[in-house]
Amino acid sequence: MKNATLRQLRVFAAVGKHLNFARAAEELSLSPPAVSMQIRELEEHVGMPLFDRTSRAVTLTTVGEYVLAHARRVLAAMRDAEDMVANLKGLQSGVLDVVMVSTAKYFVPRMLALFRQDHPGVEIRLRVAQNRDEIVELMRQGEVELAIMGRPPTEWSTRAEPFALHPHVLVTAPDHPFAQMEHVPAQALSREAFIVREEGSGTRAALQEYMQTHRLSPHVAMEMASNEAIKQAVMAGMGVSLLSLHTLGLELAHQLIATPDVEGLPLMRRWHVVNTLGRTLSPAAEAFRYFMLERGEAFLAEHFGQPYALVSAKAGTAQ
């Protein structure tokens, strides 16, 4: 009965309570034929009758009694979920302590602004960590409740929930030869000078993952601790780099930087909202966690527009 719908379960629970189709229809504001149709469809999913209609009275079959017990549990769980969401949406005050990797600064503040529209009374304390290691230390010390990051910690027990795709692409100056090519083979990157993030950053780890996959050894010409500095160096023709697509909105819009079509790219990772297991989240943190999981993917797709759609489609085709 994996294809049963919540509507069918609600109708079945009402008939099971009243043992009367007409009274169930009245309770649900449906017509008796509509109730009968929902019950028939549910019985088809189950593969066995749920009600005994041989006598003048409607009674549950043994299977019906079993299914009814589970249907009531499912509906109760949904009511609890609906109550939880209503409570989070109605949150009026509190403090939200959240940290993000520097790469996330291109979209998290705007998402926090949207969150504040729904929860104007919540005080937000946002920290920007330079890399993953700094976030790990802040979470270890209990100074933040939530983290927005790419690679979740593995050093201790956390709940890491993905909320959006996180594409990494090769970036070059607009006049770089790669920018004029229809497709760049991975081996061609071995001849390039790379401008890279520092060790410990998620962006550096993404480059290492890509190079290991294609058995390449990058020529590191320069190491920088800032995505902005790397972009300026790339635009100046000092080398190429692998960067998060979410850092490139303005540069792509003004054609200041190029993202050539390279074999094996984009490297598709995930953005995660992370919290420490065993620590109960405050209402404000729980509300923001839910907000990110519910709206993060759509927000990034909307604000990063066509480039985001193109690399996502390309990654889907490659998979």
BANUTOR-19498 format. One record per residue (C-alpha): residue number from 0; x, y, z; chain. Coordinates in nm, 3 decimals, decimal comma. Layout:
residues N
{NUM; {X; Y; Z}; A};
...
This chain:
residues 319
{0; {0,000; 0,000; 0,000}; A};
{1; {0,296; 0,229; -0,064}; A};
{2; {0,085; 0,425; -0,317}; A};
{3; {-0,190; 0,509; -0,069}; A};
{4; {-0,251; 0,881; -0,025}; A};
{5; {-0,307; 1,078; 0,294}; A};
{6; {-0,654; 1,167; 0,168}; A};
{7; {-0,742; 0,800; 0,137}; A};
{8; {-0,612; 0,734; 0,488}; A};
{9; {-0,816; 1,024; 0,629}; A};
{10; {-1,130; 0,897; 0,459}; A};
{11; {-1,063; 0,542; 0,576}; A};
{12; {-1,005; 0,659; 0,934}; A};
{13; {-1,335; 0,851; 0,932}; A};
{14; {-1,531; 0,551; 0,802}; A};
{15; {-1,352; 0,327; 1,050}; A};
{16; {-1,452; 0,559; 1,332}; A};
{17; {-1,820; 0,586; 1,239}; A};
{18; {-1,863; 0,253; 1,056}; A};
{19; {-2,098; 0,451; 0,840}; A};
{20; {-2,016; 0,595; 0,498}; A};
{21; {-2,277; 0,871; 0,513}; A};
{22; {-2,162; 1,000; 0,854}; A};
{23; {-1,797; 0,990; 0,742}; A};
{24; {-1,891; 1,187; 0,430}; A};
{25; {-2,065; 1,448; 0,645}; A};
{26; {-1,763; 1,483; 0,874}; A};
{27; {-1,526; 1,528; 0,579}; A};
{28; {-1,761; 1,752; 0,377}; A};
{29; {-1,760; 1,501; 0,094}; A};
{30; {-2,033; 1,321; -0,094}; A};
{31; {-2,098; 0,955; -0,005}; A};
{32; {-1,993; 0,844; -0,357}; A};
{33; {-1,661; 1,028; -0,315}; A};
{34; {-1,602; 0,847; 0,015}; A};
{35; {-1,685; 0,512; -0,144}; A};
{36; {-1,444; 0,582; -0,430}; A};
{37; {-1,158; 0,665; -0,191}; A};
{38; {-1,219; 0,344; 0,005}; A};
{39; {-1,226; 0,136; -0,315}; A};
{40; {-0,896; 0,287; -0,430}; A};
{41; {-0,735; 0,220; -0,092}; A};
{42; {-0,859; -0,140; -0,097}; A};
{43; {-0,701; -0,178; -0,441}; A};
{44; {-0,368; -0,059; -0,299}; A};
{45; {-0,399; -0,298; -0,005}; A};
{46; {-0,515; -0,586; -0,222}; A};
{47; {-0,778; -0,701; 0,027}; A};
{48; {-1,117; -0,569; 0,150}; A};
{49; {-1,106; -0,338; 0,451}; A};
{50; {-1,480; -0,347; 0,531}; A};
{51; {-1,732; -0,629; 0,546}; A};
{52; {-2,036; -0,514; 0,349}; A};
{53; {-2,224; -0,846; 0,353}; A};
{54; {-2,449; -0,750; 0,641}; A};
{55; {-2,666; -0,444; 0,688}; A};
{56; {-2,404; -0,296; 0,919}; A};
{57; {-2,057; -0,192; 0,803}; A};
{58; {-1,781; -0,367; 0,995}; A};
{59; {-1,403; -0,377; 0,966}; A};
{60; {-1,237; -0,689; 0,838}; A};
{61; {-0,934; -0,823; 1,026}; A};
{62; {-0,709; -0,657; 0,768}; A};
{63; {-0,912; -0,339; 0,803}; A};
{64; {-0,857; -0,328; 1,180}; A};
{65; {-0,483; -0,374; 1,130}; A};
{66; {-0,460; -0,104; 0,861}; A};
{67; {-0,676; 0,135; 1,065}; A};
{68; {-0,437; 0,119; 1,359}; A};
{69; {-0,144; 0,212; 1,136}; A};
{70; {-0,343; 0,477; 0,948}; A};
{71; {-0,422; 0,649; 1,277}; A};
{72; {-0,052; 0,652; 1,366}; A};
{73; {0,037; 0,805; 1,029}; A};
{74; {-0,231; 1,073; 1,061}; A};
{75; {-0,124; 1,151; 1,418}; A};
{76; {0,235; 1,193; 1,304}; A};
{77; {0,122; 1,431; 1,030}; A};
{78; {-0,077; 1,636; 1,281}; A};
{79; {0,233; 1,660; 1,500}; A};
{80; {0,436; 1,775; 1,201}; A};
{81; {0,174; 2,034; 1,109}; A};
{82; {0,170; 2,163; 1,468}; A};
{83; {0,549; 2,184; 1,469}; A};
{84; {0,557; 2,383; 1,146}; A};
{85; {0,284; 2,616; 1,274}; A};
{86; {0,482; 2,678; 1,594}; A};
{87; {0,801; 2,752; 1,399}; A};
{88; {0,621; 2,990; 1,165}; A};
{89; {0,473; 3,167; 1,465}; A};
{90; {0,808; 3,212; 1,640}; A};
{91; {0,820; 3,566; 1,782}; A};
{92; {1,157; 3,593; 1,957}; A};
{93; {1,482; 3,420; 2,037}; A};
{94; {1,849; 3,419; 1,940}; A};
{95; {1,991; 3,241; 1,636}; A};
{96; {2,364; 3,162; 1,648}; A};
{97; {2,482; 3,041; 1,307}; A};
{98; {2,819; 3,014; 1,136}; A};
{99; {2,893; 2,972; 0,767}; A};
{100; {3,199; 2,903; 0,554}; A};
{101; {3,315; 3,210; 0,363}; A};
{102; {3,191; 3,068; 0,032}; A};
{103; {2,834; 3,071; 0,168}; A};
{104; {2,843; 3,448; 0,230}; A};
{105; {2,722; 3,498; -0,126}; A};
{106; {2,375; 3,367; -0,042}; A};
{107; {2,322; 3,298; 0,331}; A};
{108; {2,279; 3,668; 0,432}; A};
{109; {2,001; 3,704; 0,175}; A};
{110; {1,833; 3,391; 0,307}; A};
{111; {1,861; 3,525; 0,660}; A};
{112; {1,691; 3,845; 0,542}; A};
{113; {1,399; 3,637; 0,413}; A};
{114; {1,392; 3,443; 0,739}; A};
{115; {1,372; 3,770; 0,933}; A};
{116; {1,066; 3,873; 0,732}; A};
{117; {0,884; 3,574; 0,882}; A};
{118; {1,047; 3,609; 1,226}; A};
{119; {1,124; 3,980; 1,285}; A};
{120; {1,168; 3,932; 1,659}; A};
{121; {1,457; 3,683; 1,628}; A};
{122; {1,805; 3,820; 1,698}; A};
{123; {2,058; 3,682; 1,450}; A};
{124; {2,425; 3,633; 1,531}; A};
{125; {2,606; 3,535; 1,212}; A};
{126; {2,971; 3,440; 1,198}; A};
{127; {3,182; 3,391; 0,887}; A};
{128; {3,450; 3,125; 0,921}; A};
{129; {3,742; 3,130; 0,681}; A};
{130; {3,736; 2,756; 0,638}; A};
{131; {3,590; 2,428; 0,755}; A};
{132; {3,839; 2,379; 1,041}; A};
{133; {3,726; 2,702; 1,206}; A};
{134; {3,363; 2,591; 1,192}; A};
{135; {3,452; 2,256; 1,346}; A};
{136; {3,620; 2,431; 1,639}; A};
{137; {3,326; 2,669; 1,696}; A};
{138; {3,082; 2,378; 1,700}; A};
{139; {3,306; 2,176; 1,931}; A};
{140; {3,308; 2,464; 2,178}; A};
{141; {2,931; 2,500; 2,158}; A};
{142; {2,951; 2,863; 2,046}; A};
{143; {2,708; 2,813; 1,755}; A};
{144; {2,402; 2,596; 1,707}; A};
{145; {2,394; 2,568; 1,329}; A};
{146; {2,654; 2,570; 1,054}; A};
{147; {2,613; 2,617; 0,680}; A};
{148; {2,892; 2,431; 0,506}; A};
{149; {2,985; 2,194; 0,227}; A};
{150; {3,172; 1,907; 0,392}; A};
{151; {3,008; 1,804; 0,720}; A};
{152; {3,235; 1,725; 1,018}; A};
{153; {3,329; 1,362; 1,069}; A};
{154; {3,521; 1,418; 1,390}; A};
{155; {3,212; 1,381; 1,612}; A};
{156; {2,840; 1,303; 1,589}; A};
{157; {2,646; 1,561; 1,390}; A};
{158; {2,327; 1,582; 1,192}; A};
{159; {2,415; 1,708; 0,845}; A};
{160; {2,121; 1,762; 0,612}; A};
{161; {2,174; 1,857; 0,246}; A};
{162; {1,957; 2,141; 0,124}; A};
{163; {2,101; 2,238; -0,217}; A};
{164; {2,343; 2,144; -0,491}; A};
{165; {2,687; 2,308; -0,470}; A};
{166; {2,857; 2,309; -0,811}; A};
{167; {3,232; 2,375; -0,848}; A};
{168; {3,357; 2,493; -1,186}; A};
{169; {3,686; 2,586; -1,348}; A};
{170; {3,726; 2,962; -1,381}; A};
{171; {3,956; 3,145; -1,623}; A};
{172; {3,999; 3,492; -1,764}; A};
{173; {3,755; 3,561; -2,052}; A};
{174; {4,043; 3,566; -2,304}; A};
{175; {4,199; 3,239; -2,185}; A};
{176; {4,226; 2,975; -2,462}; A};
{177; {4,001; 2,740; -2,264}; A};
{178; {3,720; 2,997; -2,285}; A};
{179; {3,725; 2,966; -2,665}; A};
{180; {3,716; 2,584; -2,667}; A};
{181; {3,396; 2,383; -2,701}; A};
{182; {3,524; 2,119; -2,456}; A};
{183; {3,841; 2,103; -2,247}; A};
{184; {3,988; 1,757; -2,166}; A};
{185; {4,090; 1,703; -1,805}; A};
{186; {4,452; 1,635; -1,906}; A};
{187; {4,484; 1,989; -2,039}; A};
{188; {4,463; 2,118; -1,680}; A};
{189; {4,800; 1,963; -1,598}; A};
{190; {4,968; 2,244; -1,793}; A};
{191; {4,788; 2,524; -1,609}; A};
{192; {4,898; 2,738; -1,315}; A};
{193; {4,640; 2,702; -1,039}; A};
{194; {4,545; 2,967; -0,784}; A};
{195; {4,411; 2,776; -0,485}; A};
{196; {4,250; 2,821; -0,145}; A};
{197; {4,438; 2,729; 0,171}; A};
{198; {4,460; 2,375; 0,306}; A};
{199; {4,154; 2,288; 0,517}; A};
{200; {3,908; 2,476; 0,300}; A};
{201; {3,626; 2,296; 0,124}; A};
{202; {3,722; 2,456; -0,207}; A};
{203; {4,077; 2,321; -0,181}; A};
{204; {3,936; 1,976; -0,096}; A};
{205; {3,713; 1,990; -0,404}; A};
{206; {4,015; 2,061; -0,626}; A};
{207; {4,208; 1,775; -0,469}; A};
{208; {3,914; 1,540; -0,521}; A};
{209; {3,890; 1,634; -0,888}; A};
{210; {4,263; 1,600; -0,949}; A};
{211; {4,280; 1,262; -0,779}; A};
{212; {3,984; 1,136; -0,983}; A};
{213; {4,161; 1,230; -1,307}; A};
{214; {4,509; 1,135; -1,182}; A};
{215; {4,648; 1,485; -1,220}; A};
{216; {4,896; 1,683; -1,015}; A};
{217; {4,806; 2,053; -1,021}; A};
{218; {5,078; 2,312; -1,058}; A};
{219; {5,004; 2,546; -0,766}; A};
{220; {5,122; 2,892; -0,860}; A};
{221; {4,959; 3,081; -0,575}; A};
{222; {4,765; 3,013; -0,253}; A};
{223; {4,510; 3,262; -0,120}; A};
{224; {4,267; 3,258; 0,174}; A};
{225; {3,997; 3,456; -0,008}; A};
{226; {3,766; 3,373; -0,296}; A};
{227; {3,756; 3,741; -0,389}; A};
{228; {4,134; 3,758; -0,417}; A};
{229; {4,139; 3,443; -0,629}; A};
{230; {3,878; 3,584; -0,866}; A};
{231; {4,076; 3,905; -0,911}; A};
{232; {4,392; 3,708; -0,983}; A};
{233; {4,211; 3,487; -1,235}; A};
{234; {4,058; 3,787; -1,411}; A};
{235; {4,406; 3,940; -1,431}; A};
{236; {4,529; 3,633; -1,617}; A};
{237; {4,756; 3,505; -1,340}; A};
{238; {4,617; 3,151; -1,355}; A};
{239; {4,304; 2,937; -1,333}; A};
{240; {4,111; 2,807; -1,035}; A};
{241; {3,833; 2,575; -0,923}; A};
{242; {3,566; 2,775; -0,740}; A};
{243; {3,210; 2,738; -0,618}; A};
{244; {2,960; 2,860; -0,876}; A};
{245; {2,788; 3,045; -0,593}; A};
{246; {3,081; 3,288; -0,567}; A};
{247; {3,056; 3,400; -0,930}; A};
{248; {2,721; 3,575; -0,970}; A};
{249; {2,843; 3,927; -1,047}; A};
{250; {3,144; 3,821; -1,250}; A};
{251; {2,937; 3,595; -1,476}; A};
{252; {2,663; 3,855; -1,514}; A};
{253; {2,920; 4,111; -1,638}; A};
{254; {3,126; 3,856; -1,836}; A};
{255; {3,436; 3,930; -1,630}; A};
{256; {3,522; 3,566; -1,584}; A};
{257; {3,473; 3,247; -1,786}; A};
{258; {3,365; 2,897; -1,684}; A};
{259; {3,481; 2,666; -1,967}; A};
{260; {3,320; 2,329; -2,031}; A};
{261; {3,577; 2,092; -1,876}; A};
{262; {3,574; 1,714; -1,863}; A};
{263; {3,439; 1,593; -1,529}; A};
{264; {3,306; 1,935; -1,428}; A};
{265; {3,105; 2,073; -1,267}; A};
{266; {3,201; 1,884; -0,956}; A};
{267; {2,867; 1,855; -0,780}; A};
{268; {2,875; 1,865; -0,404}; A};
{269; {2,605; 1,958; -0,152}; A};
{270; {2,540; 2,241; 0,086}; A};
{271; {2,449; 2,117; 0,435}; A};
{272; {2,288; 2,262; 0,743}; A};
{273; {2,468; 2,101; 1,037}; A};
{274; {2,409; 2,076; 1,410}; A};
{275; {2,561; 1,871; 1,690}; A};
{276; {2,370; 1,558; 1,785}; A};
{277; {2,270; 1,542; 2,148}; A};
{278; {2,222; 1,918; 2,172}; A};
{279; {1,860; 2,032; 2,157}; A};
{280; {1,820; 2,320; 1,915}; A};
{281; {1,660; 2,640; 2,032}; A};
{282; {1,324; 2,728; 1,869}; A};
{283; {1,499; 2,994; 1,658}; A};
{284; {1,764; 2,748; 1,535}; A};
{285; {1,502; 2,481; 1,462}; A};
{286; {1,299; 2,735; 1,266}; A};
{287; {1,600; 2,838; 1,056}; A};
{288; {1,699; 2,476; 0,998}; A};
{289; {1,351; 2,404; 0,865}; A};
{290; {1,362; 2,723; 0,655}; A};
{291; {1,689; 2,621; 0,486}; A};
{292; {1,572; 2,268; 0,413}; A};
{293; {1,243; 2,391; 0,272}; A};
{294; {1,363; 2,687; 0,065}; A};
{295; {1,739; 2,659; 0,009}; A};
{296; {1,741; 2,475; -0,324}; A};
{297; {1,477; 2,696; -0,486}; A};
{298; {1,647; 3,014; -0,361}; A};
{299; {1,984; 2,923; -0,512}; A};
{300; {1,829; 2,814; -0,840}; A};
{301; {1,640; 3,143; -0,861}; A};
{302; {1,927; 3,375; -0,769}; A};
{303; {2,201; 3,203; -0,966}; A};
{304; {1,974; 3,165; -1,265}; A};
{305; {2,084; 3,020; -1,594}; A};
{306; {2,444; 2,923; -1,501}; A};
{307; {2,313; 2,721; -1,206}; A};
{308; {2,053; 2,550; -1,424}; A};
{309; {2,309; 2,471; -1,693}; A};
{310; {2,564; 2,307; -1,463}; A};
{311; {2,292; 2,120; -1,274}; A};
{312; {2,154; 1,984; -1,602}; A};
{313; {2,503; 1,889; -1,717}; A};
{314; {2,573; 1,706; -1,391}; A};
{315; {2,242; 1,522; -1,416}; A};
{316; {2,327; 1,408; -1,768}; A};
{317; {2,671; 1,292; -1,659}; A};
{318; {2,524; 1,083; -1,379}; A};
